[in-house]
Amino acid sequence: MDNHEALVRPQSLSQQIEQILIDRIHSGKYAPDSQLPAEVDLAAEFKVSRATIRSALNTLSTLGLIVRRHGAGTFITQLPRISNPLDQAIDFQELISGYCCQPSFQLVYSGLEKASSVMAGLLQIPVDSEVLVSHKVFTADDEPMIFCVNTLATNLFEPDLLEQVLSAPEMLEPLFTFLERELDLRVEYYVAHVRPVNADKCHFYRPLPMPTTTPVLEIDEVAYTAEGRPIFHTYEYHPENKMSFELIRRRVHR
């Protein structure tokens, strides 16, 4: 393994291997249509289990960077435009970095607010409880791609940690990593409502930088633990022509 590819914390081993493989694909070390080394060889190179390698490859497959061909192996695909699989939850910066783009985010607003009756019901907290709300823009090569509003109940936080987050709200990103590392909470599924809206109907801190009638895909969702505990609420806004969306729909046989 090259020195600049050494594994470091706090990312999981799987996440670190994902990024190394993504970097190799982007640099051309693994060229389009070439065959990826076998799982057993990658496991030996990185000195991890095959299960860890399999987890990393599953993410690359979800991002559309590799394809598994039965009986032949795993191959690098031609790099596509950003594709967002609606049936899976992937950190936005990880999603963007998988498509030859430099990910970043801009924190537009962060602060404490009182939970409305609707938000209190979604997060299963009393009405007017304090919630931490943050508005962020995720970019690809400095181009705005996703506008996001996250709402977390403050009862998830110890007082000291809440003070840290209020003084440095950027520490919430990547959100999945923060939740697992700091709060020992793991998102297992979302309940989402997907609808088209115009740009002027978005629940965002400031007007979106586009004509008010621009179509925007709104994803209104709540993240849950495996036990069904709500963790946070999100509004995601995806302007037209920024991403393609994929969803496997299965026929129900009666």
C-alpha positions as CSV (number, residue, x, y, z in Angstrom):
1,M,0.0,0.0,0.0
2,D,1.3,3.5,-0.8
3,N,2.2,5.7,2.1
4,H,-0.5,8.3,1.2
5,E,-3.0,5.5,1.3
6,A,-2.3,4.4,4.9
7,L,-5.5,3.7,6.9
8,V,-6.3,6.3,9.6
9,R,-9.1,6.9,12.1
10,P,-11.9,8.1,12.8
11,Q,-13.5,6.7,9.6
12,S,-14.3,3.0,9.6
13,L,-12.0,0.6,7.8
14,S,-14.7,0.1,5.2
15,Q,-15.0,3.8,4.6
16,Q,-11.3,4.3,4.3
17,I,-11.0,1.5,1.8
18,E,-13.9,2.9,-0.2
19,Q,-12.1,6.2,-0.5
20,I,-8.8,4.6,-1.5
21,L,-10.5,2.6,-4.2
22,I,-12.5,5.6,-5.4
23,D,-9.2,7.6,-5.6
24,R,-7.6,4.8,-7.6
25,I,-10.5,4.8,-10.1
26,H,-10.4,8.6,-10.5
27,S,-6.6,8.5,-11.0
28,G,-6.8,5.9,-13.7
29,K,-5.0,3.3,-11.7
30,Y,-8.1,1.2,-12.2
31,A,-9.1,2.1,-15.7
32,P,-12.7,1.8,-17.0
33,D,-13.7,-1.7,-18.0
34,S,-10.6,-3.2,-16.2
35,Q,-11.1,-5.9,-13.6
36,L,-10.8,-5.1,-10.0
37,P,-8.5,-7.4,-7.9
38,A,-10.4,-10.2,-6.2
39,E,-11.8,-9.7,-2.7
40,V,-9.2,-12.1,-1.2
41,D,-6.4,-10.1,-2.8
42,L,-7.8,-6.8,-1.6
43,A,-8.3,-8.2,1.9
44,A,-4.6,-9.3,1.9
45,E,-3.4,-5.9,0.7
46,F,-5.3,-3.9,3.3
47,K,-5.0,-6.5,6.0
48,V,-8.7,-6.6,6.7
49,S,-11.4,-9.2,6.5
50,R,-13.2,-10.1,3.3
51,A,-16.4,-8.9,4.9
52,T,-14.8,-5.4,5.2
53,I,-13.8,-5.5,1.6
54,R,-17.3,-6.7,0.6
55,S,-18.9,-3.8,2.5
56,A,-16.6,-1.3,0.7
57,L,-17.4,-2.9,-2.7
58,N,-21.1,-2.8,-2.0
59,T,-20.8,1.0,-1.6
60,L,-18.9,1.3,-4.9
61,S,-21.5,-0.8,-6.6
62,T,-24.2,1.5,-5.2
63,L,-22.3,4.5,-6.5
64,G,-22.2,2.9,-10.0
65,L,-18.4,2.7,-10.0
66,I,-18.1,-1.1,-10.3
67,V,-20.2,-3.9,-11.7
68,R,-20.2,-7.5,-10.7
69,R,-20.3,-10.0,-13.6
70,H,-21.3,-13.5,-12.5
71,G,-18.5,-16.0,-13.1
72,A,-16.1,-13.3,-14.4
73,G,-15.4,-10.9,-11.5
74,T,-15.8,-7.2,-10.6
75,F,-15.1,-4.6,-13.2
76,I,-14.7,-0.8,-13.3
77,T,-17.6,1.0,-15.0
78,Q,-17.4,4.1,-17.2
79,L,-17.7,7.0,-14.8
80,P,-21.3,8.2,-14.9
81,R,-22.9,11.5,-13.8
82,I,-24.0,11.7,-10.2
83,S,-26.7,9.1,-9.6
84,N,-28.6,9.1,-6.3
85,P,-30.2,5.7,-5.3
86,L,-33.4,6.7,-3.6
87,D,-33.7,3.3,-1.8
88,Q,-30.4,3.8,0.0
89,A,-29.0,6.4,2.5
90,I,-25.5,7.5,1.5
91,D,-23.6,10.5,3.0
92,F,-23.9,13.3,0.5
93,Q,-20.1,14.0,0.4
94,E,-19.4,10.4,-0.1
95,L,-21.9,10.2,-2.9
96,I,-20.5,13.3,-4.6
97,S,-16.8,12.2,-4.2
98,G,-17.7,9.0,-6.0
99,Y,-18.3,10.8,-9.3
100,C,-15.0,12.6,-10.0
101,C,-16.2,15.7,-8.1
102,Q,-14.8,17.6,-5.2
103,P,-17.4,17.5,-2.4
104,S,-18.0,20.3,0.1
105,F,-20.7,21.9,2.1
106,Q,-21.7,25.3,3.2
107,L,-23.4,25.9,6.5
108,V,-26.1,28.5,5.8
109,Y,-27.8,28.5,9.3
110,S,-27.7,26.6,12.5
111,G,-29.5,27.3,15.7
112,L,-32.0,26.2,18.4
113,E,-35.7,26.5,17.7
114,K,-39.0,25.3,19.2
115,A,-40.5,22.2,17.7
116,S,-43.8,22.7,15.9
117,S,-46.6,20.3,16.6
118,V,-45.9,18.6,13.3
119,M,-42.1,18.3,14.0
120,A,-42.8,17.2,17.6
121,G,-45.0,14.4,16.3
122,L,-42.4,13.2,13.8
123,L,-39.6,13.2,16.4
124,Q,-41.8,11.9,19.2
125,I,-41.0,14.8,21.6
126,P,-43.2,17.4,23.4
127,V,-44.5,20.4,21.4
128,D,-42.2,23.4,21.9
129,S,-39.2,21.2,22.8
130,E,-35.9,22.6,21.7
131,V,-34.6,21.2,18.4
132,L,-31.3,21.9,16.7
133,V,-31.9,23.0,13.1
134,S,-29.2,23.3,10.4
135,H,-29.5,24.4,6.8
136,K,-26.7,23.3,4.5
137,V,-25.8,23.3,0.8
138,F,-23.8,20.4,-0.5
139,T,-21.7,21.1,-3.6
140,A,-19.8,19.2,-6.3
141,D,-16.8,21.1,-7.7
142,D,-18.3,24.3,-6.0
143,E,-21.6,23.8,-7.9
144,P,-24.7,23.6,-5.5
145,M,-26.2,20.1,-5.8
146,I,-28.3,19.4,-2.7
147,F,-30.0,21.8,-0.3
148,C,-30.7,20.2,3.1
149,V,-32.4,21.0,6.4
150,N,-31.7,18.7,9.3
151,T,-33.7,18.9,12.6
152,L,-32.5,16.9,15.7
153,A,-34.1,16.9,19.1
154,T,-31.7,18.4,21.7
155,N,-32.5,15.6,24.1
156,L,-30.2,13.4,22.1
157,F,-27.2,15.4,23.3
158,E,-25.4,15.6,26.6
159,P,-25.2,19.3,27.6
160,D,-21.5,19.6,27.0
161,L,-21.7,18.1,23.5
162,L,-24.7,20.3,22.6
163,E,-22.6,23.4,23.6
164,Q,-19.8,22.1,21.3
165,V,-22.1,21.6,18.4
166,L,-23.7,25.1,18.9
167,S,-20.2,26.7,18.9
168,A,-19.0,24.6,15.9
169,P,-22.0,23.2,14.0
170,E,-19.9,22.0,11.2
171,M,-18.9,19.1,13.4
172,L,-22.2,17.5,12.5
173,E,-20.9,16.5,9.1
174,P,-20.7,13.8,8.0
175,L,-23.9,13.3,9.9
176,F,-24.0,9.5,9.9
177,T,-20.4,9.5,11.3
178,F,-21.3,12.1,14.0
179,L,-24.3,10.2,15.1
180,E,-22.5,6.9,15.5
181,R,-19.3,8.3,17.0
182,E,-20.8,10.9,19.4
183,L,-24.3,9.7,20.1
184,D,-24.0,5.9,19.5
185,L,-27.0,6.1,17.2
186,R,-27.1,4.3,13.9
187,V,-29.6,5.1,11.1
188,E,-31.2,1.9,9.8
189,Y,-34.0,3.2,7.7
190,Y,-36.0,6.3,6.6
191,V,-39.6,6.9,6.1
192,A,-39.7,9.4,3.2
193,H,-42.3,11.4,1.2
194,V,-41.1,12.4,-2.2
195,R,-42.8,15.2,-4.1
196,P,-42.1,17.9,-6.8
197,V,-42.3,21.5,-5.6
198,N,-41.2,24.9,-7.1
199,A,-38.1,26.5,-5.8
200,D,-40.0,29.2,-3.9
201,K,-41.9,26.5,-1.8
202,C,-38.8,25.0,-0.2
203,H,-38.3,25.2,3.6
204,F,-34.9,26.7,3.3
205,Y,-33.3,29.5,5.2
206,R,-32.8,31.7,2.1
207,P,-34.2,31.6,-1.4
208,L,-32.7,29.0,-3.6
209,P,-30.3,30.5,-6.3
210,M,-32.6,29.8,-9.2
211,P,-35.9,31.1,-10.7
212,T,-38.8,30.7,-8.3
213,T,-40.7,28.4,-10.7
214,T,-37.7,26.0,-11.1
215,P,-38.9,22.4,-10.4
216,V,-37.2,20.9,-7.3
217,L,-37.5,17.3,-6.0
218,E,-38.4,17.5,-2.2
219,I,-37.6,14.5,0.0
220,D,-39.3,14.9,3.4
221,E,-38.1,12.1,5.7
222,V,-37.4,10.9,9.2
223,A,-34.5,8.7,10.0
224,Y,-35.0,5.8,12.5
225,T,-32.9,3.4,14.5
226,A,-33.5,-0.4,14.1
227,E,-35.8,-0.2,17.1
228,G,-38.0,2.4,15.5
229,R,-36.7,5.4,17.4
230,P,-36.7,8.6,15.4
231,I,-33.3,10.3,15.2
232,F,-33.8,13.3,13.0
233,H,-35.9,14.9,10.3
234,T,-34.6,16.1,6.9
235,Y,-35.8,18.2,4.1
236,E,-33.7,17.5,1.0
237,Y,-34.1,19.6,-2.1
238,H,-32.7,18.4,-5.4
239,P,-33.0,21.0,-8.3
240,E,-33.8,19.7,-11.8
241,N,-30.9,18.4,-14.0
242,K,-28.4,18.2,-11.1
243,M,-28.8,14.4,-10.4
244,S,-30.4,11.4,-11.8
245,F,-32.3,9.1,-9.4
246,E,-32.5,5.4,-9.3
247,L,-34.9,3.0,-7.6
248,I,-35.5,-0.7,-8.0
249,R,-39.2,-1.3,-8.1
250,R,-40.4,-4.9,-7.7
251,R,-43.6,-6.3,-9.0
252,V,-46.0,-7.6,-6.4
253,H,-47.4,-11.0,-7.4
254,R,-50.9,-11.7,-5.9
